[in-house]
Amino acid sequence: ESCDYTVNEQQQIDMAIAYCLGRMHIIQPRDFTYLNLVATLESLRQSLQNDQIQRENIRNTTNHLNAPPTLLLIDSLTTLDEFTRVQEGLPTSRSSSNRSRGSGLSEKNEFYRQLVRLREEHNVMIVAASKNILGSSIVYDGVRRDKGLRRNRTRGDAWDKLVTHCVALHHIADGTMEDRNGYDFVATLSANDQNGDTNIFPYAVTAGGIRC
C-alpha cells in the first residue's frame, strides 16, 4: 500500500531515519592488533562528548529531552584471537616476570578499558558478536536447558564484567519439537545472574522475514 507524503513529511521521515542510523555504530578490526579498535572507541567517545555539550547548551534555554542510547555493534570479539595469542606470547622485558598475563603487545586489555570508560561516561548499549560458543548444547523439545550458557562468555577477561545477557544461536536438532514445528534455528537467551535460567526462542528465516 502506497502512502502519499507531503514534501515536509518526507523530509521529517528522512531526518528521523538519519537520526536513528546516526546512533548506530559498527566497529571492526582493520589491522592485526586492537590499536585500531582503541582509536575507533576514542573517536566515538569524543563525538558523544561533543553531542553531550551541545545538548547541555540547548537544555539551558529549552526543555530538551535527554538523548536515547547509542548502539555499538562489535564485529567481532573473536576476529583477532589468533593474532592476539601470538602477540601475547612474544617475550618482552616486562612480561618475563609475569608470563601469565601475556606480553600486552596486542593492546587487548587497553581496548576493554576504553570500552568500560565509554560505557561509564555515556549512555551506550554494546552488542558484540563472537564465533566460539563453548560448552553449548542444543535444546531438545524445549526442555533441556544449557545452564553452562550463563557462565559462558568466551572471553575469560574484562569482557565478562560488561556482559549482562548472552544470546547463543543453534541449528535445530533433527526430531525435536522445534524441528517438527518447522523451525530451523533456536536462540537461547541467558542473563548474567544467579538463577541460571535460559529463555528459548525457536525461529526460521523465510523470504518474508524471520518467523518466530
PERA-V463965 format. One record per pair of residues at least 12 apart in sequence whose ideal C-beta (glycine too) atoms are under 6 Angstrom apart, sorted by the first residue. I is the first residue (numbers start at 1). GAP is how many residues later the second one is. D is the distance in whole Angstrom. If there is no record, write none. Layout:
i->I gap->GAP d->D
i->I gap->GAP d->D
This chain:
i->23 gap->47 d->5
i->24 gap->47 d->5
i->25 gap->19 d->6
i->25 gap->47 d->5
i->26 gap->47 d->5
i->27 gap->13 d->5
i->27 gap->47 d->6
i->28 gap->47 d->5
i->29 gap->50 d->5
i->29 gap->51 d->5
i->32 gap->51 d->5
i->33 gap->73 d->6
i->33 gap->74 d->6
i->34 gap->72 d->6
i->34 gap->73 d->4
i->34 gap->74 d->5
i->34 gap->77 d->4
i->35 gap->72 d->5
i->37 gap->74 d->5
i->38 gap->72 d->6
i->38 gap->73 d->5
i->38 gap->76 d->5
i->41 gap->73 d->4
i->41 gap->77 d->6
i->45 gap->73 d->5
i->48 gap->74 d->5
i->69 gap->54 d->4
i->69 gap->56 d->5
i->70 gap->54 d->5
i->71 gap->54 d->5
i->72 gap->52 d->6
i->72 gap->54 d->5
i->73 gap->54 d->5
i->74 gap->54 d->4
i->75 gap->54 d->5
i->76 gap->53 d->4
i->76 gap->54 d->6
i->77 gap->51 d->5
i->77 gap->53 d->5
i->78 gap->52 d->5
i->78 gap->53 d->5
i->78 gap->54 d->6
i->84 gap->22 d->4
i->84 gap->24 d->6
i->87 gap->18 d->4
i->87 gap->19 d->4
i->88 gap->14 d->3
i->88 gap->15 d->5
i->88 gap->18 d->5
i->90 gap->13 d->5
i->90 gap->15 d->6
i->112 gap->46 d->4
i->130 gap->24 d->5
i->132 gap->22 d->6
i->133 gap->35 d->5
i->134 gap->18 d->6
i->135 gap->13 d->4
i->135 gap->17 d->6
i->136 gap->32 d->5
i->138 gap->32 d->5
i->138 gap->35 d->5
i->139 gap->47 d->6
i->139 gap->61 d->5
i->140 gap->36 d->5
i->141 gap->35 d->5
i->141 gap->36 d->4
i->142 gap->35 d->6
i->142 gap->58 d->6
i->145 gap->53 d->5
i->147 gap->49 d->5
i->149 gap->19 d->6
i->149 gap->39 d->6
i->149 gap->41 d->4
i->149 gap->49 d->6
i->150 gap->40 d->4
i->150 gap->46 d->5
i->163 gap->29 d->5
i->164 gap->28 d->5
i->165 gap->26 d->5
i->166 gap->24 d->5
i->167 gap->20 d->6
i->167 gap->22 d->5
i->168 gap->20 d->5
i->169 gap->18 d->5
i->170 gap->16 d->5
i->172 gap->12 d->6
i->172 gap->14 d->6
i->178 gap->24 d->4
i->183 gap->19 d->4
i->183 gap->21 d->5
i->184 gap->20 d->5
i->185 gap->18 d->6
i->186 gap->16 d->5
i->187 gap->14 d->5
i->188 gap->12 d->6
